[in-house]
Amino acid sequence: MKQLPILAIVGEPNVGKSTLMNKIYGKRIAVTSVVAGTTRDRQYLDTSWNGVDFTMVDTAGITFGNKQELEIELAEQIDVATAEATMLLLVVDGKNPVDVIDRKAILKFRKMKKPIVVAVNKLDSPKNLEELTAPFLKLGIKHIYPTSAVTGRGIGDLLDQVALELKKFTVPKSKVPEGISVSIVGKPNVGKSSILNKILNEQRVIVSPIPGTTRTAIDTHAKIDKQNYTFIDTAGLKRKDHRQKQPDVFSGFQTFKSIRRSDVVLFVIDGTETITKQDQVIAGDIFDMAKGVIIVANKMDKFEGKEKELKDYISLHFPFLWFSPVFLVSAKNGKGIKDAIEAIKPIYENRQRHIDDEKLQIVLEQTLKTNPPKRLRDQREPKIYSMTQIADNPPNFQLLVNRSGAISTQYRRFLLKHLIKRLDLYGTPIKLSLKQKE
């Protein structure tokens, strides 16, 4: 998956940034975030306009002069998002006059020498648009558009300019085939860079015993057994701390971006250490992003003879990754790494598979015959009529039912696990949605 240009949506609190972002995306969505626990920080959505694909990043409201600890952290998050952005979209409230914060924000963003476009938002009525927009010309930005995030007025013209600017930054297809994108993630100092070096059989990435050496994601192209790969070595993910410094915030941002654009994740843990809550949170984030997962327990040279106990211990602490293979490896002597690499391609192919309706119907009928859904209290008798695949990467299946509320969460979990087993989709999570028959 290629890395898309980034449009950072910035502005004061309550000017309609999130509403505008949702309108651009095309539908009202639940507020989501790639970084767990940062719903006030940055939200991400991939979208397209006029043939230009890009990622939108919503940010917390800009404030100046507030020294409270939380506001300082949010300011750092905004700085990270704008530093990473290709282009900035400043949203202002068209019902209020230009204020000091708008002027300070423009002065700050101009120094970044990035294209800027201004959306004068909340102009829901078509009357007096030029008159209401005119005061914002004082900001000195060439491209200013009256918009209404509620009605959608003016957003098309705004996006035409955004696409025109971002098109200049669209990275042309590399002459080096990208192949399967594989991110290598885990806590600091578990041996991620050492494993990558062993895979490449060369010292391509700096390796250090000091935690946190890798600050940014590094892409490395390689061809192994006639298959092209892009390996993404990432900074170690640290437990989120409201006191963490900006370089660590930046590293976490880079890592989550890397996971998003990967097909398969090598989740690295230290086999000699106790699995921590931090390990489980990282694994949960990978699962939430629905990526193929391979668990890699490093430093196996230190626990030979206890392989079965270690695998059982890992399975116990990552039950939601039951479908993921576990490999015990040693970055020091290379043992086990070849096996882990050979597992990547089958998982990638599982993610791309499209299963015909006839086979799905056979599996469904056999499942319903042996284990039908049970009736819930105050609900109609649950009925599942058919199952179809509506998407891939990862595989996404849709059930046609008589009433979606009649299918229990427990039964949906059973079906997810059952389908992975019956359809041989090991290594990747799958998605399951319900459609109520009219």
C-alpha positions in Angstrom: 0.0 0.0 0.0 1.4 3.4 -1.0 1.8 6.3 1.4 -0.7 9.0 0.4 -0.3 12.8 0.6 -1.7 14.2 3.8 -4.2 17.0 4.2 -4.2 18.3 7.8 -7.5 20.0 8.9 -6.7 22.6 11.5 -8.4 25.5 13.2 -9.8 26.7 16.5 -12.1 24.5 18.6 -15.8 24.3 17.5 -15.3 25.7 13.9 -16.6 22.5 12.4 -13.4 20.7 11.5 -14.7 17.2 12.2 -18.1 17.9 10.6 -16.3 19.1 7.5 -14.1 16.1 7.4 -17.1 13.7 7.7 -18.9 15.6 4.9 -15.9 15.3 2.6 -15.7 11.6 3.4 -19.2 11.3 2.2 -21.1 10.2 5.2 -21.4 10.8 8.9 -19.0 8.5 10.7 -18.1 7.6 14.3 -15.0 9.5 15.5 -12.1 7.1 15.1 -8.4 7.2 15.5 -5.4 5.2 14.4 -3.7 6.0 17.7 -5.6 4.3 20.5 -6.8 6.7 23.2 -6.2 9.9 21.3 -9.7 10.9 20.1 -9.0 14.5 21.0 -5.8 14.5 19.0 -5.9 13.3 15.4 -8.4 11.3 13.3 -7.5 9.8 10.0 -9.6 9.0 6.9 -8.4 8.0 3.4 -10.5 9.6 0.6 -10.2 10.7 -3.1 -11.2 13.7 -5.2 -10.8 14.2 -8.9 -8.7 11.0 -9.1 -6.3 12.2 -6.3 -6.1 9.9 -3.3 -5.1 11.5 0.0 -5.4 11.1 3.8 -7.3 13.6 5.8 -6.1 14.3 9.4 -8.4 16.0 11.8 -6.7 17.7 14.8 -7.6 19.2 18.1 -8.6 22.8 18.3 -5.7 25.4 18.1 -5.2 27.5 21.2 -2.4 29.9 22.1 -1.1 31.0 25.5 -2.7 28.1 27.5 -0.1 26.5 29.8 -2.2 23.7 31.1 -0.5 20.3 30.7 -3.3 18.8 28.6 -3.3 21.8 26.2 0.4 21.6 25.8 0.2 17.9 24.9 -2.6 18.7 22.3 -0.4 21.5 20.9 2.4 19.0 20.4 0.0 16.6 18.7 -1.1 19.4 16.3 2.6 20.2 15.6 3.3 16.6 14.7 0.3 16.4 12.4 1.1 19.7 10.6 4.8 18.8 10.3 3.8 15.5 8.6 1.2 17.1 6.4 1.6 17.8 2.7 -1.0 20.5 2.8 -3.0 22.5 5.4 -6.7 23.2 5.4 -7.5 26.0 7.9 -11.1 26.1 9.0 -12.5 29.3 10.4 -15.9 30.3 11.7 -17.6 32.5 9.1 -20.1 33.8 11.6 -17.4 35.4 13.7 -14.8 38.0 12.8 -11.2 37.2 12.1 -9.5 36.9 15.5 -6.0 36.8 16.9 -5.8 33.0 16.9 -6.6 32.9 13.2 -3.8 35.4 12.5 -1.3 33.6 14.7 -2.1 30.3 13.1 -1.5 31.7 9.6 1.8 33.2 10.7 2.9 29.8 12.1 1.8 27.8 9.2 3.3 30.1 6.6 6.7 29.3 8.0 6.2 25.7 7.0 6.1 26.7 3.4 3.3 24.3 2.6 0.2 25.0 0.5 -2.7 26.4 2.6 -6.3 26.7 1.8 -8.9 28.4 4.0 -12.5 27.2 4.5 -14.8 29.9 5.9 -17.2 27.5 7.4 -20.8 27.7 8.9 -22.1 29.8 6.0 -25.2 27.7 5.7 -27.2 30.3 3.8 -26.4 31.2 0.2 -26.9 34.9 1.0 -24.1 37.5 1.3 -21.3 34.9 0.8 -18.9 37.4 -0.6 -19.6 39.9 2.1 -19.1 37.3 4.8 -15.9 35.9 3.3 -14.3 39.3 2.5 -12.9 39.9 6.1 -10.8 36.7 5.9 -9.0 38.0 2.8 -6.9 39.9 5.4 -5.3 36.6 6.3 -3.3 36.9 3.1 -4.2 33.5 1.8 -4.9 33.2 -1.9 -7.4 30.4 -1.8 -10.4 31.1 0.5 -13.7 29.3 0.1 -17.1 29.9 1.8 -18.3 26.5 2.9 -21.1 24.8 4.9 -20.1 21.5 6.5 -23.8 21.0 7.3 -25.3 21.4 3.8 -22.1 20.7 1.8 -22.2 24.0 0.0 -18.8 25.1 -1.4 -17.0 21.9 -0.5 -16.7 20.8 -4.1 -14.8 24.0 -5.1 -12.7 23.7 -2.0 -11.7 20.1 -2.9 -11.0 21.0 -6.5 -8.2 23.3 -5.2 -7.0 20.7 -2.6 -6.8 18.0 -5.3 -5.0 20.4 -7.7 -2.3 21.1 -5.0 -2.0 17.5 -3.8 -1.6 16.2 -7.3 1.8 18.0 -7.4 2.9 15.9 -4.4 1.6 12.5 -5.5 4.5 10.2 -5.5 5.0 8.5 -8.9 5.1 4.8 -9.0 8.5 3.5 -8.0 10.6 1.7 -10.5 11.3 -0.7 -7.7 8.3 -3.0 -7.3 6.8 -2.5 -3.8 5.3 -6.0 -3.5 4.0 -7.0 -0.1 4.2 -4.3 2.5 5.4 -5.6 5.9 5.7 -3.4 9.0 7.9 -4.6 11.9 6.4 -3.3 15.1 6.7 -3.9 18.9 8.0 -2.3 22.0 11.5 -0.6 22.0 14.5 -2.8 22.2 12.9 -6.1 21.3 15.2 -6.6 18.3 13.1 -5.2 15.4 16.0 -3.7 13.5 18.2 -6.7 14.2 15.5 -9.0 12.7 15.3 -6.8 9.6 19.0 -6.8 9.2 19.0 -10.6 9.4 16.2 -10.8 6.8 18.2 -8.6 4.4 21.5 -10.3 5.4 23.1 -6.9 5.6 23.6 -4.0 8.1 20.9 -1.8 6.4 19.4 -0.3 9.6 21.3 1.1 12.7 21.1 -1.4 15.5 21.7 -0.2 19.1 21.1 -1.7 22.6 19.8 1.7 23.6 15.9 1.8 23.5 14.4 4.2 21.0 17.2 4.3 18.4 14.8 4.1 15.5 12.8 7.4 15.4 11.2 7.2 12.0 9.8 4.4 9.7 12.3 3.2 7.1 11.2 1.5 3.9 13.5 -1.2 2.5 12.7 -3.0 -0.8 13.9 -6.6 -1.1 13.3 -9.6 -3.3 13.1 -13.0 -1.6 12.4 -16.2 -3.5 11.1 -14.2 -6.5 8.7 -12.2 -4.3 9.0 -8.4 -3.9 8.6 -7.0 -0.4 8.7 -3.6 1.2 9.8 -4.0 4.8 9.0 -1.0 7.1 11.1 -0.8 10.2 9.5 1.3 12.8 10.3 3.1 16.1 9.4 1.2 19.2 5.8 1.9 20.4 5.8 3.2 24.0 2.9 3.2 26.4 1.0 6.4 25.9 1.9 8.9 28.6 0.5 12.4 28.8 4.1 13.6 29.7 5.8 12.0 26.7 8.0 14.4 24.7 7.3 15.3 21.1 10.0 13.0 19.5 8.2 10.0 21.1 4.8 11.3 20.0 6.3 11.7 16.5 7.6 8.1 16.6 4.2 6.7 17.6 2.6 8.7 14.8 5.1 7.2 12.3 4.6 3.7 13.5 0.8 3.8 13.3 1.0 5.3 9.8 3.3 2.4 8.9 0.9 -0.2 10.2 -1.9 1.4 8.2 -0.1 1.1 4.9 1.2 -2.5 5.5 -0.5 -5.7 4.4 1.1 -7.9 7.0 2.6 -7.0 10.4 5.5 -8.8 12.1 4.6 -8.2 15.7 7.9 -8.6 17.6 8.1 -9.5 21.3 11.0 -10.4 23.6 10.7 -14.1 24.3 12.8 -13.7 27.5 10.6 -11.1 29.1 7.1 -11.2 30.6 4.3 -10.1 28.2 3.1 -6.8 29.4 -0.1 -4.8 29.1 1.8 -2.6 26.6 2.4 -5.7 24.4 -1.3 -6.5 24.5 -2.3 -2.9 23.6 0.0 -2.9 20.6 -1.4 -6.2 19.5 -5.0 -4.9 20.0 -4.2 -1.9 17.8 -2.9 -4.1 15.0 -6.0 -6.2 15.3 -8.3 -3.2 15.2 -6.6 -2.1 11.9 -7.5 -5.6 10.5 -4.0 -6.4 9.3 -2.4 -9.8 8.7 -0.4 -10.7 11.8 2.6 -12.9 12.5 3.8 -13.0 16.1 7.6 -13.2 16.3 9.2 -14.1 19.7 12.8 -13.0 19.5 15.9 -14.2 21.5 14.9 -17.9 21.2 18.6 -18.7 21.7 18.0 -18.0 25.3 15.1 -20.4 25.9 15.8 -23.5 23.8 14.0 -26.5 25.2 11.1 -24.5 26.4 9.5 -23.7 23.0 6.1 -25.3 23.7 5.7 -23.5 27.1 6.5 -20.2 25.4 4.0 -20.7 22.6 1.3 -21.7 25.1 2.2 -18.6 27.2 1.9 -16.3 24.1 -1.4 -17.8 23.1 -2.8 -17.3 26.6 -1.9 -13.5 26.5 -3.0 -12.8 22.9 -6.3 -14.8 22.6 -7.8 -12.4 20.0 -4.8 -13.3 17.7 -5.6 -17.0 17.8 -5.5 -17.1 14.0 -1.9 -15.7 13.8 1.1 -18.0 13.5 3.8 -17.8 16.2 7.4 -18.1 15.3 10.3 -18.3 17.8 13.3 -16.7 16.2 16.8 -15.4 17.1 18.0 -12.2 15.5 21.4 -13.2 16.8 21.9 -16.4 14.9 19.0 -16.1 12.4 17.2 -19.3 13.5 13.5 -19.3 12.7 13.5 -16.1 10.7 13.3 -17.8 7.3 10.2 -19.7 8.4 8.5 -16.5 9.6 9.3 -14.8 6.2 7.8 -17.7 4.3 4.5 -17.3 6.2 4.0 -13.7 4.9 3.0 -14.5 1.3 0.3 -17.1 2.2 -1.2 -14.6 4.6 -1.1 -11.8 2.0 -2.8 -14.1 -0.5 -5.5 -15.0 2.1 -6.3 -11.3 2.4 -6.8 -11.0 -1.3 -9.0 -14.1 -1.7 -12.5 -13.8 -3.0 -14.7 -16.9 -2.3 -17.6 -17.6 -4.6 -21.1 -17.5 -3.3 -21.8 -21.2 -3.9 -19.0 -22.3 -1.6 -20.0 -19.7 1.0 -23.6 -20.9 0.9 -22.5 -24.5 1.4 -20.4 -23.5 4.4 -23.2 -21.5 5.9 -25.8 -24.2 5.5 -23.6 -26.8 7.1 -22.9 -24.4 10.0 -26.5 -23.6 10.5 -27.4 -27.2 10.5 -24.9 -28.1 13.3 -24.9 -24.8 15.3 -27.8 -22.4 14.5 -28.2 -19.0 16.2 -30.2 -19.1 19.4 -33.3 -16.9 19.9 -32.7 -13.9 22.2 -35.2 -12.6 24.7 -37.9 -10.4 23.2 -36.6 -11.0 19.7 -38.0 -12.9 16.7 -36.6 -16.3 15.7 -33.2 -15.5 14.1 -32.8 -16.5 10.5 -29.8 -16.3 8.2 -30.7 -16.6 4.5 -27.4 -16.2 2.7 -23.8 -15.1 2.9 -21.8 -13.2 0.3 -18.3 -11.6 0.2 -18.5 -7.9 -0.3 -14.8 -6.9 -0.1 -11.3 -8.3 0.4 -8.1 -7.1 2.0 -9.2 -8.2 4.5 -12.1 -10.5 3.5 -15.4 -9.0 4.4 -18.6 -11.1 4.5 -22.2 -10.0 4.6 -25.1 -12.1 6.1 -28.6 -11.5 4.9 -30.8 -11.9 8.0 -34.4 -11.4 9.0 -33.5 -9.1 11.8 -30.0 -7.9 12.6 -30.7 -7.4 16.3 -31.7 -11.1 16.6 -28.2 -12.3 15.9 -26.2 -12.2 19.2 -22.7 -10.8 19.5 -21.6 -14.2 20.8 -22.9 -16.0 17.7 -21.2 -13.4 15.4 -17.9 -14.1 17.2 -18.4 -17.8 16.7 -19.1 -17.3 13.0 -15.9 -15.2 12.6 -13.8 -17.9 14.1 -15.6 -20.6 12.3 -15.2 -19.0 8.9 -11.5 -18.4 9.3 -11.1 -22.2 10.0 -13.5 -23.5 7.4 -12.3 -21.1 4.6 -8.6 -21.6 5.6 -8.0 -17.8 6.1 -5.4 -18.2 8.8 -3.2 -15.2 9.5 -5.7 -12.4 8.8 -8.8 -11.2 10.7 -12.0 -11.0 8.7 -15.0 -8.8 8.9 -18.6 -9.7 9.2 -21.6 -7.4 8.6 -25.4 -8.0 8.7 -28.0 -6.8 6.2 -31.6 -7.0 7.2 -33.9 -8.5 4.5 -36.6 -6.1 3.4 
